[in-house]
Amino acid sequence: MSTRIVAVIGLVASAVAVGLTLVKWIDFTELGMPFAWTGLATYVGQHADHYGPMLAGAITPVGWVAVLAAVLVCAASVLALVDVSSIWRTAVGAVAALASVVAAGVVAAIIVRPEILLDDFLTMVGAESYGSNAGTLRPFLVTPVLYAEIAALIVMGATAGWLALRGSRRGEA
């Protein structure tokens, strides 16, 4: 596979990963509470003008880990397409691959232990004990989005790792 194709795949996966941080990751509307947040901890539930400022910082903004990994993969992809030292391509690609794996692990940890994302919110509403049983919080996660985020991060990690190992110059197959 050519370096260009892998670099473009990395760029597309990065765009998908960033896009997925902008949609709902947690949604309490089924519980009768109009609360929902994105992966970047932006409140997107009902009456955002009222609840948004009150609930600022209510959940952990773990989506930023995915955004950071996406930026690094974009950098690795661009470096793979331009004529720069292979040391830079290898170093940035390796760091991007590691960041993608860490970000995928963080998102997977949220699925296993949703209170990682919700700890501050549970404290704000006086429901700390509710978070002690991960199974009670999991239904409020938007798991298809989280699984898609993990998939995008894995693709990002694979492309960045390939680019780091390959370290080839633009135009080589």
Order of alpha helices (4+ residues) and beta strands (2+ residues): alpha-beta-beta-alpha-alpha-alpha-alpha-alpha-alpha
